[in-house]
Amino acid sequence: MTTGKCVRLLALPWLLCSSLGCFGAEQYKKISRESMADVVDGKHDAAVRGAESYLKDHPQDLESLYVLAVAHAGKGDIKTSLSYVKKAVEGGLPFERFQAGPRELLRPLHESDAFGQLARKHGSRLLHGPLLGCVTDCSARFWVRTADEAPVRVEVRAAGASAHEVRKAAGKTRRENDFTTVLAVEGLRPDTRYEYTLRVEGQTETVKSQFTTFHRPGRPARITIGFGGGAGYTPQHEHMWNTVVSWKPTAFLFLGDNVYIDNPTRQAVQQYCYYRRQSRPEYRNFTAGTPIYAIWDDHDFTTDDGWGGPDIDVPEWKIPVWHTFRNNWNNPYYAGGEKQPGCWFDFSIADVDFFMLDGRYYRVKGRRQRVEVDNPSMLGQAQKKWLFEKLRKAKGTFKVLASPVPWASGAKPGRGGMDTWEGFKEERAEIFSFLARHKIDGVVLISADRHRSDAWKIERPSGYPLYEFESSRLTNIHTHGIMTGSLFGYNKKCSFGLLSFDTTAPDPTVTYRVINIDSVVMHTLVLRKSQLTHDK
């Protein structure tokens, strides 16, 4: 991604210490988030004390400066708030952070003349994005957020294309959608490299980036898919997005614990957790040129190991959390829409089918639930019906079932393992039996949740063994131990999973690689389609 504004951001020093100890806490992602929760609750002095205390030991921590700016704005002390804004921006924090908000918390600051002057000097109408998604063989969509309601347009052209071949789309960001919109461009050619330019009305800078359309559906191809979870905001690990980009994945799948919110009833905290990642230049460059697909897990939807229950709108926070999720991603669709909320969806690239599952919205049992239920469900009846119908019709050489939590028994030890598919054995058996009964070949399982990357082989009473690839330490500091039942595991550094499909081979293959933040391949496993068939 190139833009006058973002080039400036990439050149700024982030003043980050190279050692892990610079930020001290193993759970850095939680520190400022909890202070923001205090601000939402009107406990401004508590937020100030927390941020000031952390700054004593970590004087270069920009996130603490941000919290102090927000807390003092809430106290009505605009002069002090502005002093922290200036200090944070001088240190390298994008000014867009203060424009984005959360706006309800920064309204007193935003309404001041002094902030308006700073916005004219440092601000941008384009705050977040573009985030590329919903790519097909003939289309693509571009998500953006702006500082206010604004017309946005995008122009897409292939290299050497004439003027009449340029494809365009226009729209307007809306306040009710948190100042976001999605622009859809149609009429593109399969497997073609495109350049695009995105402009917000009234802004001189433009965003320029590139992407490649997918192969035609059902056709053999070579594609690579990055995936992972466990992406808590950690400044010294945010260069992970540069590492992912260097491998040029066809698409990237976020499998949950993407931003770590843990505040289902505080929408401003939810927004804050999204905004701090979306303003990072590394992440913006990554999402501008890599098609992104996302589901949630407990920390994005509710709280640790939490669940939603069988009802659409009970608890009452479920639908608002869902709306916030939709406002911050760019998926093909979101379950059944307003009538059947959730985050499950499917899509295909060439002859590989992907089924992205929602393990939280309709879950009816969690390990902290006092009353156990018979044959508990992780998916809920509507999603399970959708999954079986999609699997029955699937024609892909490979079918990827993406779960936010591990499938394999033993992936999470002790009582905590009940939060994974281990706690939903009957439903897991129902899914696996469905695959055997309908002789659905080429199934590969992927998952997240555990803060490591590993591989598992799951034997079944009937049918071929299922292989699971788990990866969930994209940027987290906190790690989980290697489990003895896995084929292999890695947790020494942050990592992501990369699946390389070659369906052009006589015996099509899928290769799983664990790649660490330094771009080193730590483990590799190759599977052939012949290993994943019922008729051998």
TIDRENTI-632091 format. One record per residue (C-alpha): x, y, z; residue number from 1. Coordinates in pm, 1 decimal. Example, Ala and Ser with C-alpha at 12.3 -4.5 7.8 and 13.67 -1.06 7.14 Angstrom:
<fikes>
FIKE,X,Y,Z,num
FIKE,1230.0,-450.0,780.0,1
FIKE,1367.0,-106.0,714.0,2
</fikes>
This chain:
<fikes>
FIKE,X,Y,Z,num
FIKE,0.0,0.0,0.0,1
FIKE,131.2,341.7,-86.1,2
FIKE,-19.1,673.1,7.9,3
FIKE,122.4,1009.8,97.0,4
FIKE,-22.7,978.3,446.2,5
FIKE,79.6,617.4,506.0,6
FIKE,429.5,662.7,366.7,7
FIKE,472.0,927.9,633.6,8
FIKE,352.8,686.8,900.9,9
FIKE,584.0,410.4,791.3,10
FIKE,876.5,647.6,818.6,11
FIKE,796.2,756.1,1174.1,12
FIKE,982.4,599.6,1468.4,13
FIKE,757.4,391.0,1687.9,14
FIKE,1008.7,416.9,1971.3,15
FIKE,965.1,52.5,2055.5,16
FIKE,1217.5,-134.0,2264.1,17
FIKE,1361.2,-442.4,2100.9,18
FIKE,1345.3,-658.3,2412.5,19
FIKE,1028.1,-820.0,2537.5,20
FIKE,1096.9,-675.1,2878.4,21
FIKE,1043.5,-324.2,2747.9,22
FIKE,667.9,-369.5,2780.0,23
FIKE,690.5,-585.5,3085.0,24
FIKE,364.5,-772.3,3095.6,25
FIKE,303.4,-1107.6,2932.9,26
FIKE,-50.9,-984.8,2868.3,27
FIKE,34.6,-639.2,2732.8,28
FIKE,-280.3,-649.2,2520.3,29
FIKE,-493.6,-624.0,2834.0,30
FIKE,-328.6,-330.9,3010.3,31
FIKE,-458.7,-28.4,2821.9,32
FIKE,-780.7,-214.5,2737.1,33
FIKE,-868.4,-234.9,3105.4,34
FIKE,-789.1,134.7,3147.8,35
FIKE,-1027.0,210.5,2861.4,36
FIKE,-1294.1,7.5,3039.4,37
FIKE,-1241.5,235.7,3340.3,38
FIKE,-1293.4,539.6,3118.0,39
FIKE,-1617.8,393.7,2981.6,40
FIKE,-1733.7,336.3,3339.3,41
FIKE,-1652.5,696.3,3433.5,42
FIKE,-1351.1,597.4,3642.6,43
FIKE,-1122.0,851.4,3478.2,44
FIKE,-887.6,891.2,3774.9,45
FIKE,-835.1,514.7,3793.8,46
FIKE,-744.9,510.1,3423.3,47
FIKE,-501.5,798.0,3475.2,48
FIKE,-335.1,624.8,3770.2,49
FIKE,-299.3,300.7,3577.3,50
FIKE,-145.9,465.7,3270.1,51
FIKE,87.4,685.8,3473.9,52
FIKE,202.8,386.8,3675.4,53
FIKE,284.8,190.1,3362.1,54
FIKE,468.7,485.8,3209.7,55
FIKE,700.5,506.5,3510.7,56
FIKE,851.6,173.2,3413.1,57
FIKE,789.4,204.6,3038.3,58
FIKE,823.8,574.7,2950.0,59
FIKE,808.6,511.5,2576.1,60
FIKE,476.3,328.4,2579.3,61
FIKE,257.5,515.4,2333.5,62
FIKE,-60.0,331.4,2425.4,63
FIKE,-43.2,469.9,2778.7,64
FIKE,-16.0,819.6,2634.4,65
FIKE,-326.5,748.8,2431.3,66
FIKE,-515.9,636.6,2741.9,67
FIKE,-411.0,950.2,2927.7,68
FIKE,-536.7,1167.5,2642.2,69
FIKE,-874.3,992.5,2645.9,70
FIKE,-905.4,991.4,3026.0,71
FIKE,-828.0,1361.5,3059.6,72
FIKE,-1070.7,1441.8,2778.9,73
FIKE,-1334.5,1258.1,2978.7,74
FIKE,-1246.3,1467.4,3285.0,75
FIKE,-1293.5,1782.7,3079.0,76
FIKE,-925.4,1875.5,3101.8,77
FIKE,-872.0,1946.9,2733.3,78
FIKE,-537.2,2120.6,2784.3,79
FIKE,-383.5,1815.3,2950.3,80
FIKE,-550.3,1583.3,2699.9,81
FIKE,-397.3,1779.4,2411.3,82
FIKE,-54.4,1763.8,2570.4,83
FIKE,-70.8,1383.6,2563.5,84
FIKE,-203.0,1384.5,2206.9,85
FIKE,97.0,1587.2,2094.8,86
FIKE,342.0,1372.0,2289.3,87
FIKE,197.5,1051.9,2144.4,88
FIKE,201.9,1183.1,1787.5,89
FIKE,558.9,1307.6,1829.5,90
FIKE,648.8,957.5,1948.0,91
FIKE,500.0,801.2,1634.7,92
FIKE,138.6,714.7,1718.1,93
FIKE,-75.6,783.3,1411.0,94
FIKE,-292.5,1091.5,1459.2,95
FIKE,-575.7,884.7,1309.7,96
FIKE,-596.8,706.7,1645.6,97
FIKE,-732.4,1023.2,1802.9,98
FIKE,-963.2,1095.7,1511.8,99
FIKE,-1113.5,745.6,1524.0,100
FIKE,-1180.7,759.4,1894.4,101
FIKE,-1383.8,584.3,2032.1,102
FIKE,-1564.6,905.2,1944.6,103
FIKE,-1805.6,905.4,2236.2,104
FIKE,-1507.2,911.0,2471.7,105
FIKE,-1317.1,1179.4,2281.4,106
FIKE,-1609.1,1407.7,2195.4,107
FIKE,-1497.5,1691.4,2431.4,108
FIKE,-1153.2,1682.4,2271.5,109
FIKE,-1289.8,1663.9,1916.8,110
FIKE,-1507.7,1968.6,1977.9,111
FIKE,-1214.0,2186.9,2082.7,112
FIKE,-1061.2,2438.5,1841.8,113
FIKE,-711.0,2325.8,1932.7,114
FIKE,-781.8,1968.3,1825.0,115
FIKE,-929.1,2098.3,1500.4,116
FIKE,-602.7,2276.4,1431.1,117
FIKE,-407.0,1957.9,1494.6,118
FIKE,-643.3,1763.7,1267.5,119
FIKE,-582.0,2006.5,983.5,120
FIKE,-207.7,1957.7,1029.7,121
FIKE,-183.0,1585.6,1101.5,122
FIKE,-521.5,1436.1,1021.6,123
FIKE,-658.8,1229.1,738.8,124
FIKE,-1010.4,1164.7,615.0,125
FIKE,-915.0,799.7,555.8,126
FIKE,-865.2,652.3,902.4,127
FIKE,-857.1,275.7,850.0,128
FIKE,-818.6,45.3,555.3,129
FIKE,-847.0,-35.8,282.4,130
FIKE,-915.0,-393.4,386.7,131
FIKE,-944.0,-621.1,86.1,132
FIKE,-1196.5,-904.2,99.1,133
FIKE,-1459.1,-1104.2,-87.0,134
FIKE,-1222.8,-1158.1,-378.6,135
FIKE,-1344.5,-1397.1,-647.6,136
FIKE,-1231.2,-1475.9,-1000.5,137
FIKE,-1417.3,-1165.8,-1124.9,138
FIKE,-1468.3,-926.7,-831.0,139
FIKE,-1329.3,-772.8,-513.5,140
FIKE,-1451.2,-558.8,-226.0,141
FIKE,-1272.3,-283.3,-35.1,142
FIKE,-1357.0,-184.4,323.5,143
FIKE,-1264.7,160.4,461.1,144
FIKE,-1335.7,388.8,758.7,145
FIKE,-1326.7,767.1,733.1,146
FIKE,-1308.4,1054.0,981.3,147
FIKE,-1660.6,1168.4,893.4,148
FIKE,-1928.7,1067.6,646.5,149
FIKE,-1756.4,1094.2,311.2,150
FIKE,-1784.5,980.5,-50.9,151
FIKE,-1520.4,720.2,-139.3,152
FIKE,-1426.0,577.5,-476.4,153
FIKE,-1193.4,310.6,-606.4,154
FIKE,-1049.7,250.5,-954.9,155
FIKE,-908.1,-88.8,-1052.0,156
FIKE,-699.6,-165.2,-1359.6,157
FIKE,-482.8,-448.8,-1484.4,158
FIKE,-130.9,-372.6,-1597.1,159
FIKE,-138.2,-225.5,-1945.8,160
FIKE,-518.1,-194.7,-1949.3,161
FIKE,-673.9,78.7,-2157.7,162
FIKE,-888.0,351.6,-2005.9,163
FIKE,-1216.9,183.5,-2096.4,164
FIKE,-1108.1,-132.6,-1912.4,165
FIKE,-1075.6,45.9,-1577.4,166
FIKE,-1336.1,-73.7,-1327.7,167
FIKE,-1476.4,172.3,-1077.1,168
FIKE,-1695.2,174.2,-768.1,169
FIKE,-1814.9,451.4,-542.5,170
FIKE,-1997.5,475.7,-212.4,171
FIKE,-2027.7,675.6,106.1,172
FIKE,-1927.6,593.2,459.5,173
FIKE,-2212.7,609.8,709.7,174
FIKE,-2223.8,716.1,1072.6,175
FIKE,-2458.7,428.3,1159.2,176
FIKE,-2192.4,184.9,1033.4,177
FIKE,-1916.9,349.7,1238.2,178
FIKE,-1815.5,560.3,937.4,179
FIKE,-1737.0,257.1,721.5,180
FIKE,-1842.1,135.3,380.7,181
FIKE,-1755.4,-148.1,143.6,182
FIKE,-1696.7,-81.5,-226.4,183
FIKE,-1758.9,-369.5,-468.2,184
FIKE,-1582.7,-389.1,-805.5,185
FIKE,-1713.7,-633.9,-1065.8,186
FIKE,-1610.7,-744.4,-1413.0,187
FIKE,-1252.3,-846.9,-1340.2,188
FIKE,-1056.7,-1128.2,-1505.9,189
FIKE,-951.5,-1451.4,-1330.8,190
FIKE,-599.6,-1496.9,-1195.0,191
FIKE,-498.7,-1144.4,-1292.8,192
FIKE,-284.0,-892.3,-1110.1,193
FIKE,-462.4,-560.9,-1059.8,194
FIKE,-358.6,-222.5,-931.6,195
FIKE,-609.5,-4.1,-755.3,196
FIKE,-635.9,353.4,-636.7,197
FIKE,-865.2,455.8,-354.9,198
FIKE,-956.6,815.2,-279.1,199
FIKE,-1169.9,986.8,-16.1,200
FIKE,-1340.1,1302.0,-136.5,201
FIKE,-1167.0,1611.8,-6.7,202
FIKE,-836.8,1434.7,57.4,203
FIKE,-544.6,1490.9,-175.6,204
FIKE,-364.4,1167.6,-82.8,205
FIKE,-464.3,843.9,-249.6,206
FIKE,-407.2,483.7,-148.0,207
FIKE,-248.0,262.7,-410.6,208
FIKE,-204.9,-109.7,-379.4,209
FIKE,-230.3,-435.3,-575.3,210
FIKE,-409.3,-768.1,-554.0,211
FIKE,-464.9,-1079.0,-765.3,212
FIKE,-806.2,-1220.8,-848.9,213
FIKE,-871.9,-1586.0,-772.0,214
FIKE,-864.4,-1871.6,-1021.9,215
FIKE,-1191.9,-1979.7,-1178.4,216
FIKE,-1408.4,-2188.2,-943.6,217
FIKE,-1354.8,-2561.7,-975.3,218
FIKE,-1033.2,-2532.8,-1176.7,219
FIKE,-707.1,-2695.3,-1060.8,220
FIKE,-456.8,-2442.4,-929.8,221
FIKE,-173.9,-2368.7,-690.3,222
FIKE,-275.0,-2143.0,-402.6,223
FIKE,-139.4,-2056.1,-58.2,224
FIKE,-353.9,-1966.0,241.8,225
FIKE,-220.9,-1805.3,556.8,226
FIKE,-413.6,-1849.1,880.6,227
FIKE,-394.6,-1799.0,1252.6,228
FIKE,-540.2,-1650.3,1567.7,229
FIKE,-403.6,-1518.0,1894.9,230
FIKE,-339.7,-1169.3,1760.0,231
FIKE,-342.5,-960.2,2075.6,232
FIKE,-213.2,-608.3,2018.6,233
FIKE,161.3,-618.4,2090.4,234
FIKE,367.0,-331.9,1943.0,235
FIKE,695.1,-520.9,1920.8,236
FIKE,522.1,-806.4,1735.6,237
FIKE,320.3,-602.4,1485.5,238
FIKE,584.0,-660.1,1219.2,239
FIKE,430.4,-1008.4,1192.9,240
FIKE,206.6,-857.7,922.8,241
FIKE,516.7,-773.6,718.1,242
FIKE,630.4,-1133.8,755.1,243
FIKE,295.6,-1266.0,630.8,244
FIKE,302.9,-1030.2,331.0,245
FIKE,650.7,-1153.7,235.6,246
FIKE,503.3,-1502.0,174.7,247
FIKE,244.5,-1359.2,-67.1,248
FIKE,-54.1,-1567.0,44.5,249
FIKE,-351.9,-1592.2,-187.7,250
FIKE,-568.4,-1506.3,116.0,251
FIKE,-542.7,-1490.9,494.0,252
FIKE,-788.2,-1636.0,747.4,253
FIKE,-828.5,-1488.6,1096.1,254
FIKE,-964.2,-1768.9,1314.9,255
FIKE,-1050.6,-1583.1,1633.7,256
FIKE,-896.2,-1403.1,1928.6,257
FIKE,-815.6,-1149.7,1661.5,258
FIKE,-808.3,-840.5,1882.6,259
FIKE,-892.6,-955.9,2239.1,260
FIKE,-1184.3,-743.9,2357.2,261
FIKE,-1344.6,-932.6,2649.1,262
FIKE,-1601.7,-654.0,2690.7,263
FIKE,-1932.5,-759.8,2534.2,264
FIKE,-2128.6,-482.9,2706.4,265
FIKE,-1886.5,-193.8,2642.1,266
FIKE,-1898.8,-107.3,2274.1,267
FIKE,-1640.7,170.6,2307.6,268
FIKE,-1386.4,-81.5,2437.5,269
FIKE,-1467.2,-308.7,2145.2,270
FIKE,-1405.3,-20.3,1905.4,271
FIKE,-1083.7,74.1,2080.9,272
FIKE,-944.9,-277.9,2040.7,273
FIKE,-1018.6,-276.3,1668.0,274
FIKE,-890.3,77.5,1610.9,275
FIKE,-547.7,31.8,1767.4,276
FIKE,-471.2,-256.3,1529.5,277
FIKE,-634.4,-95.9,1224.5,278
FIKE,-419.0,216.4,1259.6,279
FIKE,-90.2,25.8,1245.8,280
FIKE,90.4,87.8,914.5,281
FIKE,210.6,-273.8,894.6,282
FIKE,-142.9,-403.6,928.0,283
FIKE,-282.9,-151.9,679.3,284
FIKE,-23.7,-252.3,421.8,285
FIKE,-106.3,-619.6,482.9,286
FIKE,-484.0,-582.3,447.7,287
FIKE,-462.7,-351.5,146.8,288
FIKE,-322.0,-624.6,-76.1,289
FIKE,-415.7,-956.2,88.5,290
FIKE,-777.4,-1082.2,84.3,291
FIKE,-887.8,-1114.2,447.5,292
FIKE,-1155.6,-1346.7,593.3,293
FIKE,-1240.1,-1356.9,964.7,294
FIKE,-1439.8,-1540.1,1230.0,295
FIKE,-1439.9,-1473.4,1603.5,296
FIKE,-1367.9,-1666.6,1920.6,297
FIKE,-1444.3,-1602.2,2286.8,298
FIKE,-1219.6,-1299.8,2339.7,299
FIKE,-1368.5,-1117.8,2038.4,300
FIKE,-1730.0,-1213.6,2107.0,301
FIKE,-1766.4,-1229.4,2484.7,302
FIKE,-1522.9,-1319.3,2765.2,303
FIKE,-1276.5,-1602.4,2826.8,304
FIKE,-1434.8,-1940.1,2746.5,305
FIKE,-1776.2,-1770.6,2721.8,306
FIKE,-2073.8,-1853.1,2501.9,307
FIKE,-2386.8,-1692.0,2366.4,308
FIKE,-2662.1,-1948.9,2411.7,309
FIKE,-2937.5,-2067.4,2175.5,310
FIKE,-3131.1,-1740.0,2142.9,311
FIKE,-3072.9,-1477.0,1877.0,312
FIKE,-3101.0,-1176.5,2107.7,313
FIKE,-3033.7,-1315.9,2455.8,314
FIKE,-2814.2,-1194.9,2619.5,315
FIKE,-2900.9,-852.2,2483.2,316
FIKE,-2538.4,-768.7,2403.6,317
FIKE,-2513.7,-1037.2,2132.1,318
FIKE,-2656.2,-840.5,1839.5,319
FIKE,-2463.7,-517.7,1917.1,320
FIKE,-2137.6,-717.6,1935.2,321
FIKE,-2226.9,-877.3,1602.6,322
FIKE,-2287.8,-536.2,1444.9,323
FIKE,-1948.8,-415.6,1569.0,324
FIKE,-1784.6,-723.7,1419.3,325
FIKE,-1953.2,-659.3,1083.9,326
FIKE,-1839.1,-298.1,1089.4,327
FIKE,-1476.4,-406.4,1115.7,328
FIKE,-1443.0,-692.7,867.3,329
FIKE,-1514.1,-759.6,501.6,330
FIKE,-1659.7,-1111.2,475.6,331
FIKE,-1877.0,-1249.0,192.7,332
FIKE,-2169.8,-1275.1,435.8,333
FIKE,-2242.5,-1310.4,805.7,334
FIKE,-2440.7,-1627.1,882.7,335
FIKE,-2808.6,-1565.9,807.4,336
FIKE,-2797.2,-1187.7,838.8,337
FIKE,-3031.5,-998.2,1070.1,338
FIKE,-3271.6,-1293.6,1093.4,339
FIKE,-2999.2,-1540.0,1195.0,340
FIKE,-2691.3,-1349.8,1320.0,341
FIKE,-2351.4,-1510.4,1348.9,342
FIKE,-2018.1,-1502.1,1170.6,343
FIKE,-2012.2,-1830.2,976.0,344
FIKE,-1970.2,-1825.6,596.9,345
FIKE,-1811.7,-2015.3,310.3,346
FIKE,-1612.4,-1930.9,-1.8,347
FIKE,-1400.7,-2107.0,-262.5,348
FIKE,-1071.0,-2046.2,-437.7,349
FIKE,-1019.8,-2254.0,-751.5,350
FIKE,-1112.6,-2608.4,-642.1,351
FIKE,-1058.8,-2559.6,-269.0,352
FIKE,-1366.7,-2492.3,-53.5,353
FIKE,-1353.0,-2313.4,281.7,354
FIKE,-1612.1,-2337.0,559.2,355
FIKE,-1560.9,-2078.6,833.8,356
FIKE,-1740.3,-2173.8,1156.0,357
FIKE,-1885.1,-1970.3,1442.8,358
FIKE,-1818.5,-2152.2,1769.2,359
FIKE,-1965.6,-1893.9,2007.3,360
FIKE,-2290.6,-1720.0,1909.9,361
FIKE,-2521.7,-2022.3,1959.0,362
FIKE,-2301.1,-2231.8,2187.9,363
FIKE,-2510.8,-2374.0,2470.8,364
FIKE,-2243.3,-2488.8,2707.9,365
FIKE,-1919.7,-2353.4,2846.4,366
FIKE,-1688.9,-2492.8,3108.0,367
FIKE,-1806.8,-2231.4,3359.2,368
FIKE,-2175.5,-2302.7,3298.6,369
FIKE,-2330.4,-2435.7,3618.8,370
FIKE,-2594.4,-2650.4,3454.0,371
FIKE,-2471.7,-2913.6,3211.6,372
FIKE,-2692.3,-3002.2,2915.2,373
FIKE,-2725.3,-3330.1,2728.9,374
FIKE,-2551.6,-3341.7,2392.7,375
FIKE,-2440.1,-2975.3,2402.1,376
FIKE,-2394.8,-2785.7,2077.1,377
FIKE,-2114.6,-2553.9,1978.5,378
FIKE,-2264.1,-2459.4,1642.1,379
FIKE,-2638.4,-2446.7,1704.7,380
FIKE,-2896.1,-2610.8,1482.7,381
FIKE,-2912.8,-2343.2,1211.9,382
FIKE,-2537.6,-2339.7,1153.6,383
FIKE,-2510.3,-2717.1,1161.6,384
FIKE,-2785.7,-2747.4,901.5,385
FIKE,-2603.7,-2491.1,687.1,386
FIKE,-2273.4,-2679.5,723.2,387
FIKE,-2417.7,-3016.9,626.4,388
FIKE,-2595.8,-2871.8,324.2,389
FIKE,-2278.4,-2699.0,208.7,390
FIKE,-2062.5,-3006.5,260.6,391
FIKE,-2306.4,-3228.4,75.0,392
FIKE,-2286.8,-2999.8,-229.5,393
FIKE,-1912.1,-2928.1,-209.1,394
FIKE,-1713.7,-3025.3,-518.5,395
FIKE,-1368.2,-2899.9,-424.6,396
FIKE,-1067.3,-3127.1,-434.4,397
FIKE,-1001.4,-3014.0,-78.2,398
FIKE,-1250.7,-2889.1,181.2,399
FIKE,-1117.1,-2684.7,472.4,400
FIKE,-1320.8,-2677.8,794.8,401
FIKE,-1204.9,-2375.8,995.7,402
FIKE,-1289.9,-2376.7,1366.7,403
FIKE,-1197.9,-2111.8,1625.1,404
FIKE,-1109.3,-2389.9,1875.0,405
FIKE,-914.5,-2716.2,1835.4,406
FIKE,-1083.3,-3031.5,1707.2,407
FIKE,-839.6,-3285.0,1851.6,408
FIKE,-871.4,-3439.2,2195.2,409
FIKE,-576.5,-3341.6,2410.6,410
FIKE,-514.3,-3006.6,2245.6,411
FIKE,-605.4,-2826.2,2568.0,412
FIKE,-531.9,-3003.4,2897.8,413
FIKE,-751.6,-3042.5,3201.6,414
FIKE,-1094.9,-2897.5,3263.7,415
FIKE,-1015.2,-2613.1,3023.8,416
FIKE,-1024.6,-2862.7,2738.6,417
FIKE,-1402.6,-2865.8,2765.2,418
FIKE,-1402.1,-2528.5,2587.5,419
FIKE,-1269.3,-2700.1,2272.5,420
FIKE,-1443.6,-2970.1,2067.3,421
FIKE,-1345.8,-3207.1,2350.2,422
FIKE,-1640.9,-3061.5,2540.4,423
FIKE,-1874.8,-3126.3,2245.4,424
FIKE,-1784.8,-3484.3,2160.8,425
FIKE,-2129.9,-3583.9,2038.6,426
FIKE,-2153.5,-3295.6,1794.8,427
FIKE,-1797.5,-3351.7,1675.7,428
FIKE,-1878.6,-3720.2,1618.2,429
FIKE,-2192.2,-3615.5,1430.3,430
FIKE,-1985.9,-3400.9,1193.9,431
FIKE,-1718.5,-3665.4,1144.1,432
FIKE,-1983.0,-3935.3,1085.3,433
FIKE,-2150.7,-3713.1,829.8,434
FIKE,-1822.6,-3694.9,636.6,435
FIKE,-1791.2,-4074.7,640.1,436
FIKE,-2155.3,-4143.9,559.5,437
FIKE,-2152.3,-3914.0,257.0,438
FIKE,-1795.8,-4011.6,162.3,439
FIKE,-1675.5,-3653.5,159.6,440
FIKE,-1311.3,-3669.1,62.6,441
FIKE,-1026.9,-3420.3,93.2,442
FIKE,-1125.9,-3267.4,427.9,443
FIKE,-861.3,-3072.9,619.9,444
FIKE,-922.6,-2921.3,964.4,445
FIKE,-773.0,-2593.0,1082.4,446
FIKE,-817.1,-2412.8,1413.3,447
FIKE,-678.1,-2154.9,1653.0,448
FIKE,-715.6,-2075.5,2028.8,449
FIKE,-396.6,-2241.0,2163.3,450
FIKE,-100.7,-2000.1,2166.3,451
FIKE,129.1,-2209.0,1950.4,452
FIKE,129.6,-2379.5,1610.0,453
FIKE,90.0,-2756.0,1586.5,454
FIKE,-42.3,-3052.0,1386.1,455
FIKE,-266.5,-3341.2,1488.8,456
FIKE,-381.3,-3668.7,1338.2,457
FIKE,-733.8,-3769.3,1438.9,458
FIKE,-829.4,-4132.1,1385.1,459
FIKE,-1198.7,-4210.8,1324.7,460
FIKE,-1404.1,-4529.9,1366.0,461
FIKE,-1477.1,-4513.8,994.4,462
FIKE,-1322.7,-4306.8,720.6,463
FIKE,-974.0,-4172.9,665.7,464
FIKE,-782.3,-4000.1,948.7,465
FIKE,-845.5,-3628.5,972.2,466
FIKE,-548.5,-3397.1,1001.6,467
FIKE,-577.0,-3076.3,1201.6,468
FIKE,-349.2,-2774.9,1171.5,469
FIKE,-369.6,-2529.7,1462.2,470
FIKE,-205.0,-2187.8,1484.0,471
FIKE,-282.8,-1912.7,1731.7,472
FIKE,15.3,-1706.9,1827.1,473
FIKE,24.2,-1442.4,1557.3,474
FIKE,130.4,-1158.2,1785.2,475
FIKE,61.7,-1278.6,2139.9,476
FIKE,329.0,-1269.7,2406.7,477
FIKE,162.4,-1536.6,2619.0,478
FIKE,226.5,-1896.7,2506.9,479
FIKE,77.0,-2240.7,2569.6,480
FIKE,284.2,-2555.6,2608.5,481
FIKE,349.2,-2817.5,2342.6,482
FIKE,118.7,-3118.6,2380.4,483
FIKE,262.4,-3468.5,2366.1,484
FIKE,-21.8,-3601.0,2150.7,485
FIKE,48.6,-3367.6,1860.7,486
FIKE,255.0,-3461.5,1556.6,487
FIKE,467.5,-3153.8,1624.7,488
FIKE,435.6,-2814.1,1785.8,489
FIKE,609.3,-2478.5,1804.3,490
FIKE,574.6,-2198.0,2059.0,491
FIKE,913.8,-2029.0,2100.0,492
FIKE,819.9,-1729.0,1885.4,493
FIKE,511.3,-1587.0,1719.7,494
FIKE,407.9,-1784.0,1410.8,495
FIKE,137.6,-1838.9,1153.5,496
FIKE,17.6,-2133.1,948.4,497
FIKE,56.1,-2150.7,571.8,498
FIKE,-135.5,-2405.2,361.7,499
FIKE,-9.7,-2457.6,6.6,500
FIKE,-251.0,-2642.8,-221.0,501
FIKE,-143.4,-2795.2,-550.7,502
FIKE,-446.2,-2947.8,-716.8,503
FIKE,-273.0,-2959.0,-1055.4,504
FIKE,-65.5,-3259.3,-943.0,505
FIKE,-175.2,-3613.3,-1040.0,506
FIKE,-224.3,-3676.3,-668.7,507
FIKE,-313.1,-3327.4,-536.9,508
FIKE,-127.8,-3211.6,-226.9,509
FIKE,-170.2,-2976.1,65.3,510
FIKE,144.0,-2868.5,248.6,511
FIKE,127.7,-2721.5,597.4,512
FIKE,411.9,-2498.2,711.5,513
FIKE,464.7,-2332.8,1047.5,514
FIKE,642.0,-2002.6,981.4,515
FIKE,770.2,-1790.3,1266.0,516
FIKE,778.2,-1412.2,1289.0,517
FIKE,1134.0,-1412.2,1154.0,518
FIKE,1007.4,-1587.6,838.3,519
FIKE,1175.9,-1915.7,928.1,520
FIKE,992.7,-2239.9,842.7,521
FIKE,985.1,-2440.2,1165.4,522
FIKE,778.4,-2744.4,1060.2,523
FIKE,640.2,-2891.0,738.0,524
FIKE,384.1,-3162.6,671.8,525
FIKE,268.8,-3277.2,326.0,526
FIKE,-60.4,-3459.8,267.7,527
FIKE,-178.6,-3615.1,-55.8,528
FIKE,-537.5,-3634.7,-163.9,529
FIKE,-505.5,-4012.2,-175.8,530
FIKE,-454.8,-4005.5,201.2,531
FIKE,-785.9,-3824.6,246.2,532
FIKE,-1028.7,-4050.9,62.4,533
FIKE,-1283.2,-4307.6,174.5,534
FIKE,-1222.0,-4543.1,-117.6,535
FIKE,-866.9,-4669.4,-100.2,536
</fikes>
